[in-house]
Amino acid sequence: SPGRGECQIADPMELVAVGGGGATFVSLRTIERRGSIIDVWETVVPRARIGSVEYTVQLLRYDCIARTYLVQEQHDYNVLGVVVTSYRSSGLHRLIPGSVGERASVRVCNYSNSPMEGRRIVVGNIQAVSIGRNVLSGQLSERF
């Protein structure tokens, strides 16, 4: 079973951004804050399959004051839920204004704010509606 702070498939996930490449969700249960530094697990579901990658799960560290992030772990999964590639960043990256990453950082840095209540989204084969303060309810296609 995953340890503290690790993302689990059954975790409530909140949609934080939809961009040209797909949708980004965060696991609010996994947020760990130390001052302006926040660690959180995110799941990225591409709009279209990229090679054998169906979705990506990553552990990010945001610095809410410096507006930077670090990819601590990134794991790309195939249709069977098997890791096909893994990655760790070697340095900090600046958040780009208006980017998906910036929108995700704003949400986790302001964790007490309410989500986009009742917003319906469709990304690839995912259809979902934000139904509560920290929960995104949706249906995933058979490919998961």
One Martini backbone bead per residue (centre of mass of N, CA, C, O) as a GRO file, in nm:
protein
  144
    1SER     BB    1   0.098   0.034   0.019
    2PRO     BB    2   0.093   0.350   0.020
    3GLY     BB    3   0.233   0.610   0.144
    4ARG     BB    4   0.267   0.896   0.260
    5GLY     BB    5   0.178   1.107  -0.015
    6GLU     BB    6   0.068   0.895  -0.198
    7CYS     BB    7  -0.078   0.806  -0.481
    8GLN     BB    8  -0.408   0.693  -0.549
    9ILE     BB    9  -0.651   0.586  -0.752
   10ALA     BB   10  -0.893   0.659  -0.529
   11ASP     BB   11  -0.839   0.940  -0.522
   12PRO     BB   12  -0.929   1.245  -0.496
   13MET     BB   13  -0.972   1.451  -0.783
   14GLU     BB   14  -0.868   1.768  -0.914
   15LEU     BB   15  -0.934   1.994  -1.137
   16VAL     BB   16  -0.694   2.253  -1.264
   17ALA     BB   17  -0.640   2.184  -1.584
   18VAL     BB   18  -0.681   2.283  -1.935
   19GLY     BB   19  -0.518   2.189  -2.227
   20GLY     BB   20  -0.400   2.102  -2.532
   21GLY     BB   21  -0.286   1.817  -2.401
   22GLY     BB   22  -0.496   1.829  -2.143
   23ALA     BB   23  -0.530   1.705  -1.809
   24THR     BB   24  -0.510   1.833  -1.466
   25PHE     BB   25  -0.460   1.664  -1.159
   26VAL     BB   26  -0.516   1.661  -0.803
   27SER     BB   27  -0.410   1.534  -0.484
   28LEU     BB   28  -0.514   1.672  -0.195
   29ARG     BB   29  -0.423   1.451   0.015
   30THR     BB   30  -0.098   1.496  -0.065
   31ILE     BB   31  -0.056   1.757   0.065
   32GLU     BB   32   0.260   1.917   0.152
   33ARG     BB   33   0.347   2.165   0.395
   34ARG     BB   34   0.641   2.406   0.396
   35GLY     BB   35   0.537   2.679   0.390
   36SER     BB   36   0.602   2.756   0.050
   37ILE     BB   37   0.621   2.444   0.034
   38ILE     BB   38   0.491   2.200  -0.210
   39ASP     BB   39   0.367   1.873  -0.212
   40VAL     BB   40   0.237   1.689  -0.509
   41TRP     BB   41   0.009   1.491  -0.673
   42GLU     BB   42  -0.017   1.430  -1.026
   43THR     BB   43  -0.244   1.404  -1.311
   44VAL     BB   44  -0.197   1.329  -1.662
   45VAL     BB   45  -0.428   1.363  -1.938
   46PRO     BB   46  -0.425   1.312  -2.251
   47ARG     BB   47  -0.602   1.380  -2.533
   48ALA     BB   48  -0.377   1.198  -2.663
   49ARG     BB   49  -0.192   0.955  -2.739
   50ILE     BB   50   0.160   0.902  -2.646
   51GLY     BB   51   0.217   0.647  -2.772
   52SER     BB   52   0.208   0.444  -2.478
   53VAL     BB   53   0.081   0.688  -2.326
   54GLU     BB   54  -0.198   0.746  -2.106
   55TYR     BB   55  -0.050   0.843  -1.831
   56THR     BB   56   0.056   1.074  -1.563
   57VAL     BB   57   0.261   1.058  -1.268
   58GLN     BB   58   0.339   1.327  -1.027
   59LEU     BB   59   0.592   1.472  -0.823
   60LEU     BB   60   0.564   1.793  -0.686
   61ARG     BB   61   0.749   2.104  -0.627
   62TYR     BB   62   0.640   2.399  -0.482
   63ASP     BB   63   0.711   2.754  -0.494
   64CYS     BB   64   0.503   3.012  -0.403
   65ILE     BB   65   0.714   3.253  -0.409
   66ALA     BB   66   0.924   3.180  -0.652
   67ARG     BB   67   0.776   3.029  -0.887
   68THR     BB   68   0.847   2.710  -0.866
   69TYR     BB   69   0.962   2.379  -0.990
   70LEU     BB   70   0.977   2.017  -0.916
   71VAL     BB   71   1.053   1.701  -1.045
   72GLN     BB   72   1.068   1.424  -0.849
   73GLU     BB   73   0.842   1.251  -1.007
   74GLN     BB   74   0.788   1.041  -1.309
   75HIS     BB   75   0.509   0.844  -1.448
   76ASP     BB   76   0.449   0.636  -1.721
   77TYR     BB   77   0.151   0.490  -1.856
   78ASN     BB   78  -0.020   0.233  -1.976
   79VAL     BB   79  -0.308   0.057  -2.046
   80LEU     BB   80  -0.217  -0.154  -1.799
   81GLY     BB   81  -0.056   0.019  -1.569
   82VAL     BB   82   0.237   0.040  -1.676
   83VAL     BB   83   0.550   0.133  -1.651
   84VAL     BB   84   0.750   0.297  -1.915
   85THR     BB   85   0.844   0.567  -1.761
   86SER     BB   86   1.101   0.761  -1.591
   87TYR     BB   87   1.147   1.072  -1.388
   88ARG     BB   88   1.396   1.326  -1.298
   89SER     BB   89   1.480   1.624  -1.190
   90SER     BB   90   1.770   1.857  -1.185
   91GLY     BB   91   1.569   2.117  -1.154
   92LEU     BB   92   1.448   2.419  -1.162
   93HIS     BB   93   1.136   2.575  -1.258
   94ARG     BB   94   0.968   2.815  -1.413
   95LEU     BB   95   0.674   2.969  -1.406
   96ILE     BB   96   0.437   3.019  -1.652
   97PRO     BB   97   0.234   3.242  -1.749
   98GLY     BB   98  -0.077   3.069  -1.810
   99SER     BB   99  -0.014   2.793  -1.737
  100VAL     BB  100  -0.078   2.487  -1.619
  101GLY     BB  101   0.128   2.501  -1.387
  102GLU     BB  102   0.023   2.763  -1.267
  103ARG     BB  103  -0.265   2.667  -1.206
  104ALA     BB  104  -0.179   2.440  -1.015
  105SER     BB  105  -0.021   2.615  -0.811
  106VAL     BB  106  -0.252   2.797  -0.724
  107ARG     BB  107  -0.428   2.575  -0.601
  108VAL     BB  108  -0.219   2.459  -0.390
  109CYS     BB  109  -0.141   2.738  -0.257
  110ASN     BB  110  -0.482   2.772  -0.237
  111TYR     BB  111  -0.634   2.524  -0.090
  112SER     BB  112  -0.895   2.675   0.048
  113ASN     BB  113  -1.014   2.702  -0.210
  114SER     BB  114  -1.254   2.669  -0.436
  115PRO     BB  115  -1.367   2.509  -0.688
  116MET     BB  116  -1.510   2.447  -1.000
  117GLU     BB  117  -1.823   2.442  -0.965
  118GLY     BB  118  -1.989   2.237  -1.199
  119ARG     BB  119  -1.775   2.172  -1.406
  120ARG     BB  120  -1.768   2.063  -1.733
  121ILE     BB  121  -1.571   1.794  -1.879
  122VAL     BB  122  -1.372   1.705  -2.182
  123VAL     BB  123  -1.111   1.449  -2.210
  124GLY     BB  124  -1.126   1.259  -2.436
  125ASN     BB  125  -1.249   0.985  -2.228
  126ILE     BB  126  -1.329   1.217  -2.024
  127GLN     BB  127  -1.596   1.263  -1.785
  128ALA     BB  128  -1.671   1.554  -1.578
  129VAL     BB  129  -1.759   1.677  -1.236
  130SER     BB  130  -1.762   1.923  -1.015
  131ILE     BB  131  -1.909   1.841  -0.674
  132GLY     BB  132  -1.691   1.959  -0.471
  133ARG     BB  133  -1.450   2.089  -0.294
  134ASN     BB  134  -1.236   1.805  -0.349
  135VAL     BB  135  -1.410   1.670  -0.592
  136LEU     BB  136  -1.389   1.444  -0.869
  137SER     BB  137  -1.631   1.327  -1.090
  138GLY     BB  138  -1.605   1.030  -1.305
  139GLN     BB  139  -1.543   0.889  -1.631
  140LEU     BB  140  -1.374   0.621  -1.762
  141SER     BB  141  -1.250   0.454  -1.990
  142GLU     BB  142  -1.151   0.138  -2.085
  143ARG     BB  143  -0.839   0.215  -2.114
  144PHE     BB  144  -0.826   0.189  -1.781
   0.00000   0.00000   0.00000
